[in-house]
Amino acid sequence: MALFPSRYSSRSRSSLPYLVFLLIAAFFVFKVDIIISQSFRSARRNLENTPNRIVVNPNKSPERDNSLPVVLVNGTFHQHITLSWGDDRGKILENGELLTLSLDKQSGSGFQSKKEYIFAKIDMQIKLVPGNSAGTVTTFYLSSQGNKHDEIDFEFLGNSTGNPYTLHTNVFSLGQGNREQQFFLWFDPTADYHTYSILWNPKCIIFYVDGMPIREYKNAERIGVSYPKYQPMRLYSSLWNADDWATQGGRVKTNWKSAPFVASYKKFSYEACIYSRLTSSSSCDIDSPSSTSNAWLTYELDRRSRAKMKALQKKHMIYDYCNDKWRFPKGPAPECKLQ
């Protein structure tokens, strides 16, 4: 046996703590990315000029307004969308069939639906910011207003050229979020338009990409988890700068030489229960939905569709809050066992 260890073995042992530190640091940075995205969500909301919160009293049985039917629209942005902030950075073009949002160093831009909904099935074709989109965030979501708001999120976090966008999804109920799932898309979302859809009904919320379900969030009220159900929501979208956290935790900044950044929208359609401020009621009879015109109100994924969704998640999901023991050391949220 040698009296002294070799220089090689000594160097290996001395570098081991350094390697362990690097692994722990990388793990920590990934988790911080998720937490920071939540803490900066209020910044996005402060950018947008939106109306005051309206809450439907769940104990009230309002008189139905038959003059506001459930609507299916393949119409123009002029009729159904308002450019809500960003001065002239948002534009409605081609006789209302195309909408663009842009971002420069001074400001981003956004739009919102003219009507409020209590339950809806919404489809939008979006082409995201091409090229070096690092630092930019494009959002497409439903939201009510106030500290205890409800929200259903698609957020697209940009990246440097050649790297994939991160598709971030979340569900808020009565102001409580922290229900993130994230994905890498299996196509280039900047090369062409792709359809992003939200189905929100009393039973579940389903996120779709090109008609394929990527996430289902089930109503878990029976086990004490609040569910977006009583607050009317508008549709919103925005394009804004979040280079302090959006791309690799803020390590990759926005390259303003590439500005203006532009996201494009077309073929907006929806079926929805329209909320009336005048009567404080919905256009749908939620208790007795028609099996023909309002079939989406009772829709849930069947076994086959859910199996396809799980297969897609296995291949493309990069984060699921239900599996995050670091953020939730006491165990997953109660609704996770139903998802």
Buried (B, 14 or more C-beta within 10 A) or exposed (E): EEEEEEEEEEEEEEEEEEEEEEEEEEEEEBBEBBBBBBEBBEEBBEBBEBEEBBBBEEEEEEEBBEEBEBBEBEBBBEEBBBBBBBEEBBBBEEEBBBBBBBBBEEBBBBBBBEBBBBBBBBBBBBBBBBEBBBBBBBBBBBBBBEEBBBBBBBBBBBBBEEBBBBBBBBBBBBEBBBBBBBBBBEEEBBEEBBBBBBBBBBBBBBBBBBEBBBBBBBBBEEEEBBBBBBBBBBBBBBBBBBBBBBBBBBEBEBBBEBBBBBBBBBEBBBBBBBBBEEBBBBBBBBEEBEEEEBEBBEBBBEEEBEEEBEEBBEEBBEBBBBEBEEEBEEEBBEBBEBB
